[in-house]
């Protein structure tokens, strides 16, 4: 898989999100900025991301994921 493939998978669930995916092969760094994370604990946010990727993880197409999940209000000015 490539980063664009992973991004497109995430876009099917997080249609309003800003998504950045870096990496190659089966290891990816993901940042999702979405209002869908409002009121959720960090582990709940990660579960939403993993749910979108679960089929690819189970198939072995994705091995490792590092992720940052934030709401638009949690983005710092230097990150914009």
Buried (B, 14 or more C-beta within 10 A) or exposed (E): BEBEBBBEBBBEBBEEBEBEBEBEEBEBBBBBBBEBBEEBEEEEBBEBBEEBBEEBBEEEBBEEBEBBBBBBEEEEEEEE
